[in-house]
């Protein structure tokens, strides 16, 4: 089924555009130009957040913060090795992938920390990044009110990741 889905969509679009007499190339070019204007508007915010996340990771600040909060994470059942990932994931997806790879190299992918990091990467989202882009693109002032909800969702994703890894992937 999935092998024919994408080619089926392509055939449908081409057939529909031929029937309706739509110039697909010009519509595609207008859409691409519109996408470029969106990228132009959000590129500074993307660049700033990516650089800030990489600086936090490279400076060792996240590791120090993780060591400081280790007693709390032990109490919650979270592997302490995943703390830097927890802090960086809401900000940057690429930095989080890098940190997840580091965790899996240090602790092995089959360890509790490695499995939890993998599930954390799949179960959480770069919420602060998305909110920043949304606010920049729409100019919404109320987007900042969503930050506590986003952070609560990220915490729930991280806690449930460790919980479900402990249950299903011992």
Secondary structure, DSSP 4 states (H G I P E B T S, - for coil): -HHHHHHHHHHHHHHHHHHHT--HHHHHHHHHHHHHHHHHHHHHHHHHHHHHHHHHHHHTHHHHHHHHTHHHHHHHT--GGGHHHHHHHTT-HHHHHHHHHHHHHHH-TTSHHHHHHHHHHHH---HHHHHHHHHHHH--SGGGGGHHHHHHHHHHHHHHHHHHHHHH--
